[in-house]
Amino acid sequence: MKLKCIFAALLLGGNLFAQTPADSVTIQGTVTDFNGVPAKGCTVMWQDPSFNDVIQVLTDSRGRYSARIPKGKYQSMAACPMDVYPHTAKADVPDADQRLEFWAWDFIADRDTTLDIRFHRMEVYGLRAFHIPGGMPTYQIFVRPMSLTRFQQIMKQGYNAKHGEDLSGIQQETSRKDAQGVFTAPHTDRLRVTVWIDGEEVPVLMKQEIKEYYGADEYGNAYLLTVDRPKHTTDLPYHVFKVELEDMEYGERGEGLYYMEKDSYVK
């Protein structure tokens, strides 16, 4: 991930701009692994569409964070323990001790929120949810699972990953028939998926492994999930999708969030 650290950021409870209560909200919580071990000094950040950090804070010794951020919609919120993240870890950190990131996509900051975060060695990247007009009353979810073990294996072969960068200005070409597959996600029979919508677990009705275009000469594997709708509703003007993934071959887990605004119609 291409990080642009903002050294002026205050630590726990701090932010980069003086905000008034009317135009800002407090997001707070804890960052832990899946065993409940707190992540001390973990970077928690909110980013714009070019992956530039707008706000950045650090967790304390108990894994707690708190940030006062401007109200609005952010392309992403991420949490990354920089001391064990593969691209920034010290040279003496073994592969087995490295970890990936947590992501929350299209993050909506409209109220004070407590958000507890868990991270491990599976990254839930590029999460998007939508429904098909005129189709069945279900949701479709796109996600690219990224297993750290599989990613490390690819990197040792000299692969140059394009991940977390602004690629909007590149020239694209039609995928060639001889394009090579770069598989950072487990195949279908090795991927366990659990989905919650607004805190309610929903059935996963279909799990399809698909190709994701990386360029004319390569593609990766991603997933299109079909899930049922929740039986209960909330008063929030948006749905919060939570997706938990597990690579059953390597025991790697991860979770991610997606914020989807509810439909509104002109009356």
Backbone torsions as a table, in degrees:
resi	resn	phi	psi	omega
1	MET	NA	137.5	-178.7
2	LYS	-87.6	103.7	-177.1
3	LEU	-102.3	136.3	172.9
4	LYS	-115.2	95.8	-173.1
5	CYS	-67.0	140.2	178.5
6	ILE	-109.9	101.4	-170.5
7	PHE	-73.4	-15.1	180.0
8	ALA	-80.8	-5.4	-177.3
9	ALA	-64.6	133.6	172.6
10	LEU	-73.1	159.2	-179.5
11	LEU	-82.1	-148.8	-170.4
12	LEU	-45.7	123.2	178.3
13	GLY	89.1	-1.2	-175.5
14	GLY	-101.3	170.7	172.5
15	ASN	-157.7	175.3	-171.8
16	LEU	-87.2	-17.5	-173.5
17	PHE	-129.4	148.1	175.0
18	ALA	-77.1	119.6	-176.5
19	GLN	-116.0	148.7	173.2
20	THR	-97.0	156.3	-178.2
21	PRO	-55.0	-29.8	-175.1
22	ALA	-73.5	-27.9	-174.8
23	ASP	-115.8	15.4	-179.9
24	SER	-145.4	161.2	179.7
25	VAL	-135.2	161.9	177.4
26	THR	-105.2	124.5	173.0
27	ILE	-110.9	126.9	-177.2
28	GLN	-144.6	164.2	178.8
29	GLY	163.9	-159.0	178.7
30	THR	-127.9	154.0	174.8
31	VAL	-119.2	123.4	-179.5
32	THR	-138.7	170.1	167.7
33	ASP	-85.4	-174.5	-175.4
34	PHE	-76.9	-3.8	173.7
35	ASN	-101.1	4.7	178.5
36	GLY	85.1	7.5	179.0
37	VAL	-77.2	123.2	-176.5
38	PRO	-66.7	148.1	178.4
39	ALA	-98.8	99.3	179.2
40	LYS	-75.3	135.6	177.4
41	GLY	66.6	26.3	178.4
42	CYS	-79.7	136.1	178.3
43	THR	-81.4	127.1	175.2
44	VAL	-118.7	128.0	-171.2
45	MET	-142.5	154.6	173.2
46	TRP	-118.0	136.0	-168.3
47	GLN	-128.4	155.8	175.3
48	ASP	-90.0	178.5	-175.7
49	PRO	-62.4	-13.6	176.7
50	SER	-99.0	13.9	-179.2
51	PHE	64.6	24.3	171.5
52	ASN	-84.3	139.4	-179.7
53	ASP	-74.3	128.5	174.3
54	VAL	-92.9	-43.7	176.6
55	ILE	-134.9	143.7	179.1
56	GLN	-147.1	131.0	176.5
57	VAL	-135.2	169.5	177.8
58	LEU	-119.4	150.2	174.7
59	THR	-78.7	155.8	177.3
60	ASP	-89.3	-167.9	-175.2
61	SER	-66.0	-17.8	178.9
62	ARG	-102.3	10.4	178.8
63	GLY	79.0	12.9	-178.0
64	ARG	-88.4	144.9	174.5
65	TYR	-136.2	157.9	174.8
66	SER	-155.4	133.9	-179.4
67	ALA	-140.8	137.9	171.8
68	ARG	-98.6	113.0	-173.0
69	ILE	-124.8	152.6	177.6
70	PRO	-61.3	142.9	174.6
71	LYS	-62.1	147.9	178.2
72	GLY	147.9	-169.4	-179.6
73	LYS	-114.8	128.7	-178.0
74	TYR	-111.9	140.7	177.8
75	GLN	-54.1	-41.4	-176.4
76	SER	-157.2	153.3	165.3
77	MET	-118.8	138.4	-178.4
78	ALA	-138.3	153.6	172.7
79	ALA	-131.1	129.1	-173.1
80	CYS	-143.3	116.6	173.0
81	PRO	-77.1	96.2	-168.8
82	MET	-60.6	-27.7	-176.9
83	ASP	-73.1	-16.0	178.3
84	VAL	-124.0	6.2	177.0
85	TYR	-75.3	132.3	-171.2
86	PRO	-51.6	-38.6	-174.9
87	HIS	-81.1	-14.0	-177.4
88	THR	-127.1	-2.6	-179.8
89	ALA	-66.8	149.2	176.1
90	LYS	-64.1	157.4	-174.5
91	ALA	-61.3	-25.0	-176.1
92	ASP	-90.4	6.4	177.4
93	VAL	-83.3	115.2	-178.8
94	PRO	-62.7	154.7	178.8
95	ASP	-54.5	-39.3	-176.2
96	ALA	-66.5	-21.0	-178.9
97	ASP	-95.6	-2.1	-179.4
98	GLN	-80.4	155.6	-177.4
99	ARG	-138.0	160.2	177.9
100	LEU	-103.4	-159.8	-169.9
101	GLU	-110.5	161.3	167.0
102	PHE	-101.5	140.5	177.4
103	TRP	-131.2	139.6	167.1
104	ALA	-124.7	122.6	-170.3
105	TRP	-103.2	144.6	-177.3
106	ASP	53.9	44.7	-174.8
107	PHE	-62.3	126.7	180.0
108	ILE	-104.5	117.3	178.7
109	ALA	-105.9	90.0	-177.9
110	ASP	-122.3	-3.0	-178.1
111	ARG	-161.9	160.6	175.1
112	ASP	-61.7	133.4	-172.0
113	THR	-140.5	139.1	168.6
114	THR	-101.1	121.1	-177.0
115	LEU	-131.7	108.7	176.2
116	ASP	-90.2	138.1	-170.8
117	ILE	-121.4	139.2	173.5
118	ARG	-124.3	142.4	179.2
119	PHE	-137.6	159.2	177.5
120	HIS	-157.6	-128.9	-175.3
121	ARG	-114.1	12.8	174.7
122	MET	-119.5	128.8	179.9
123	GLU	-106.6	129.4	179.9
124	VAL	-97.7	88.5	-167.8
125	TYR	-101.3	147.7	172.5
126	GLY	66.8	25.9	-173.7
127	LEU	-63.0	130.9	177.0
128	ARG	-144.9	142.1	177.3
129	ALA	-128.8	145.3	179.6
130	PHE	-159.2	167.1	172.8
131	HIS	-127.6	155.3	-174.8
132	ILE	-96.5	116.2	177.9
133	PRO	-58.4	131.1	-179.7
134	GLY	82.3	-3.8	178.9
135	GLY	-93.4	-170.7	178.0
136	MET	-63.2	153.2	-179.9
137	PRO	-75.1	67.9	-179.3
138	THR	-132.8	171.0	173.2
139	TYR	-113.1	145.2	172.0
140	GLN	-105.3	138.3	-179.4
141	ILE	-128.1	125.6	171.6
142	PHE	-97.0	137.5	176.3
143	VAL	-153.3	143.3	172.3
144	ARG	-109.7	101.4	175.0
145	PRO	-71.0	137.5	179.1
146	MET	-127.1	105.4	178.2
147	SER	-82.1	128.5	-178.6
148	LEU	-66.1	-39.6	178.7
149	THR	-61.0	-45.3	179.8
150	ARG	-66.6	-38.6	178.9
151	PHE	-64.4	-42.1	178.6
152	GLN	-62.3	-39.3	179.0
153	GLN	-62.6	-39.8	179.5
154	ILE	-69.5	-42.2	-178.6
155	MET	-62.6	-34.3	179.5
156	LYS	-67.3	-16.0	176.5
157	GLN	-90.5	6.4	176.7
158	GLY	88.2	18.6	-178.2
159	TYR	-74.1	136.8	178.1
160	ASN	-103.1	99.8	-173.8
161	ALA	-76.0	136.5	172.0
162	LYS	-102.5	94.3	-171.2
163	HIS	-140.3	124.6	178.3
164	GLY	73.6	25.9	-180.0
165	GLU	-117.3	156.9	175.4
166	ASP	-82.2	105.2	-176.8
167	LEU	-107.1	14.6	-172.0
168	SER	-65.5	-22.2	-175.7
169	GLY	-96.2	5.2	-176.3
170	ILE	-80.1	156.9	176.1
171	GLN	-85.6	125.6	-177.8
172	GLN	-105.5	150.0	177.8
173	GLU	-129.0	158.9	178.6
174	THR	-63.5	138.3	179.9
175	SER	-59.7	133.6	-178.9
176	ARG	-84.8	157.7	179.8
177	LYS	-66.0	-25.4	-178.7
178	ASP	-97.5	17.8	178.4
179	ALA	-58.6	141.7	-177.1
180	GLN	-95.5	146.4	177.7
181	GLY	-88.7	134.7	175.9
182	VAL	-119.5	104.1	-167.7
183	PHE	-103.5	99.4	175.0
184	THR	-95.3	-9.3	179.2
185	ALA	-104.6	145.4	173.8
186	PRO	-67.2	153.9	176.2
187	HIS	-73.9	169.2	-166.5
188	THR	-52.4	-44.6	-175.4
189	ASP	-73.9	-4.6	-179.3
190	ARG	-115.6	8.0	-178.3
191	LEU	-115.7	121.1	173.8
192	ARG	-100.0	131.8	-176.1
193	VAL	-125.3	132.7	173.1
194	THR	-130.5	135.3	-175.8
195	VAL	-129.2	136.0	172.1
196	TRP	-121.5	143.8	172.3
197	ILE	-124.5	119.7	-177.4
198	ASP	54.8	38.1	176.3
199	GLY	85.9	-3.8	-179.0
200	GLU	-106.4	125.0	178.1
201	GLU	-68.3	134.9	-178.9
202	VAL	-121.4	150.1	179.2
203	PRO	-66.1	140.1	171.2
204	VAL	-89.6	110.5	-172.6
205	LEU	-85.1	-30.2	-179.9
206	MET	-153.5	140.3	179.8
207	LYS	-129.1	107.6	-175.9
208	GLN	-113.7	124.5	173.5
209	GLU	-82.7	127.6	-175.8
210	ILE	-129.2	167.6	175.9
211	LYS	-90.3	136.8	173.3
212	GLU	-112.3	126.8	-178.5
213	TYR	-66.9	121.2	173.3
214	TYR	-105.5	-19.1	-178.2
215	GLY	164.1	176.5	-176.6
216	ALA	-59.9	-29.3	-173.2
217	ASP	-109.0	4.1	179.5
218	GLU	-156.7	156.2	177.0
219	TYR	-146.0	162.9	176.3
220	GLY	-121.4	-179.2	176.1
221	ASN	-108.2	133.4	178.6
222	ALA	-134.3	-173.9	-176.9
223	TYR	-135.4	145.0	168.8
224	LEU	-115.3	114.8	-178.7
225	LEU	-103.6	140.9	169.9
226	THR	-111.1	124.2	-177.7
227	VAL	-128.3	154.7	177.7
228	ASP	-73.8	164.6	176.4
229	ARG	-86.8	153.4	178.5
230	PRO	-69.1	155.0	-179.5
231	LYS	-83.7	-20.2	-177.8
232	HIS	-115.8	154.9	-179.3
233	THR	-116.4	162.8	175.7
234	THR	-123.4	169.0	179.9
235	ASP	-87.4	-2.6	179.3
236	LEU	-65.8	146.9	178.1
237	PRO	-79.1	12.4	179.7
238	TYR	-151.0	158.5	173.1
239	HIS	-98.0	145.5	174.7
240	VAL	-113.9	113.6	177.5
241	PHE	-92.9	131.3	173.9
242	LYS	-120.4	125.4	-179.1
243	VAL	-119.9	124.7	176.0
244	GLU	-112.2	131.3	-178.0
245	LEU	-121.1	147.7	174.6
246	GLU	-139.2	126.1	171.8
247	ASP	-83.3	104.6	-172.7
248	MET	-70.9	-17.4	177.8
249	GLU	-75.2	-40.8	-175.9
250	TYR	-109.6	-4.9	179.1
251	GLY	73.4	22.1	-177.9
252	GLU	-91.2	137.2	-175.1
253	ARG	-127.3	159.5	176.3
254	GLY	-166.3	161.5	176.6
255	GLU	-142.0	154.8	178.6
256	GLY	-149.8	163.0	-178.7
257	LEU	-124.4	151.4	171.6
258	TYR	-137.3	132.4	-179.9
259	TYR	-103.1	118.8	-178.7
260	MET	-118.6	119.4	178.8
261	GLU	-65.5	141.1	178.5
262	LYS	-71.3	154.4	179.3
263	ASP	-64.8	141.0	172.7
264	SER	-130.0	141.0	-175.5
265	TYR	-127.4	147.2	176.7
266	VAL	-75.4	126.8	-178.9
267	LYS	-103.0	NA	NA
